[in-house]
């Protein structure tokens, strides 16, 4: 037997249904205070200090330096890819410009040839 029950509730409605307190104002006040302290440069409110408790978990200790090195490698790889994309975009736009010039010169040459043959055809009919 399989029973599916679906509830279409907003987070606020679910919180009220479960009887949980509304801490939105407290949360906003706390985040505002942290934001002000980060902007003013208070000691201990730089991003690394705020993340330190999460980074000090035993499972992360041995892998932290390796993880940071891997992240550095990832950043380098992304920068290399962006640099290559920018260079190829510059190269392809230069090639496109040259191809455009070549096609416009070919078009003007063929247009000139068509005009010349038209003139000779008119001259031959008269």
C-alpha positions as CSV (number, residue, x, y, z in Angstrom):
1,X,0.0,0.0,0.0
2,X,1.3,3.4,-0.9
3,X,-0.1,6.7,0.3
4,X,1.0,10.1,-0.9
5,X,0.1,13.2,1.0
6,X,0.9,16.6,-0.4
7,X,0.9,19.8,1.5
8,X,1.0,23.1,-0.3
9,X,2.3,25.4,2.5
10,X,4.5,28.4,2.7
11,X,7.4,28.1,5.2
12,X,5.6,30.5,7.5
13,X,2.4,28.4,7.4
14,X,4.4,25.2,8.2
15,X,6.2,26.9,11.1
16,X,2.8,28.0,12.5
17,X,1.3,24.5,12.0
18,X,4.2,22.9,13.9
19,X,3.9,25.5,16.7
20,X,7.4,26.9,16.1
21,X,8.2,30.4,17.2
22,X,8.6,33.2,14.7
23,X,12.3,34.2,14.9
24,X,12.5,36.2,11.7
25,X,13.0,39.5,13.5
26,X,15.7,38.0,15.7
27,X,17.4,36.5,12.7
28,X,17.4,39.7,10.8
29,X,18.7,41.7,13.8
30,X,21.5,39.2,14.3
31,X,22.5,39.3,10.6
32,X,22.4,43.1,10.6
33,X,24.7,43.2,13.6
34,X,27.1,40.8,12.1
35,X,27.1,42.7,8.8
36,X,27.8,46.0,10.6
37,X,30.7,44.5,12.5
38,X,32.1,43.0,9.4
39,X,31.9,46.3,7.6
40,X,33.5,48.2,10.5
41,X,36.4,45.7,10.6
42,X,35.8,44.4,14.2
43,X,38.4,41.8,15.2
44,X,37.0,38.3,14.7
45,X,34.4,39.2,12.1
46,X,36.5,38.6,9.0
47,X,35.2,35.7,6.8
48,X,38.0,33.3,7.8
49,X,37.3,33.8,11.5
50,X,33.6,33.4,11.1
51,X,34.2,30.1,9.2
52,X,36.8,28.8,11.6
53,X,34.4,26.8,13.8
54,X,33.1,24.9,10.8
55,X,36.7,24.3,9.6
56,X,37.9,22.9,12.9
57,X,35.8,19.7,12.8
58,X,38.0,16.6,13.1
59,X,37.0,15.2,9.8
60,X,38.0,18.4,8.0
61,X,41.4,18.8,9.8
62,X,43.5,16.5,7.7
63,X,41.6,17.3,4.5
64,X,41.5,21.1,5.0
65,X,45.0,21.9,3.6
66,X,44.4,19.4,0.8
67,X,41.0,20.9,0.1
68,X,42.3,24.5,0.0
69,X,45.1,23.3,-2.4
70,X,42.4,21.6,-4.6
71,X,40.4,24.8,-4.5
72,X,43.5,26.8,-5.6
73,X,44.0,24.3,-8.5
74,X,40.3,24.7,-9.4
75,X,40.6,28.5,-9.5
76,X,43.7,28.2,-11.7
77,X,42.0,25.9,-14.1
78,X,39.0,28.2,-14.4
79,X,41.3,31.2,-15.0
80,X,43.1,29.3,-17.7
81,X,39.9,28.4,-19.4
82,X,38.7,32.0,-19.3
83,X,42.0,33.2,-20.7
84,X,41.9,30.7,-23.5
85,X,38.2,31.6,-24.3
86,X,39.1,35.3,-24.4
87,X,42.1,34.6,-26.7
88,X,40.1,32.4,-29.0
89,X,37.3,35.0,-29.1
90,X,39.8,37.7,-30.1
91,X,41.4,35.4,-32.7
92,X,38.0,34.4,-34.1
93,X,36.8,37.9,-34.3
94,X,40.0,38.9,-36.1
95,X,39.5,36.0,-38.5
96,X,35.8,37.0,-39.0
97,X,36.9,40.5,-39.8
98,X,39.4,39.2,-42.4
99,X,36.8,36.9,-43.9
100,X,34.3,39.8,-44.0
101,X,36.9,42.0,-45.8
102,X,37.7,39.2,-48.3
103,X,34.0,38.5,-49.0
104,X,33.2,42.2,-49.4
105,X,36.2,42.6,-51.8
106,X,35.1,39.5,-53.7
107,X,31.5,40.9,-53.9
108,X,32.8,44.3,-55.1
109,X,35.0,42.6,-57.7
110,X,32.1,40.5,-58.9
111,X,29.8,43.5,-58.9
112,X,32.4,45.5,-61.0
113,X,32.7,42.5,-63.4
114,X,28.9,42.4,-63.7
115,X,28.7,46.1,-64.4
116,X,31.5,45.8,-67.0
117,X,29.8,42.9,-68.8
118,X,26.5,44.8,-68.6
119,X,28.1,47.8,-70.3
120,X,29.7,45.6,-73.0
121,X,26.3,43.9,-73.6
122,X,24.6,47.3,-74.0
123,X,27.4,48.5,-76.2
124,X,27.1,45.4,-78.4
125,X,23.3,45.7,-78.8
126,X,23.5,49.4,-79.9
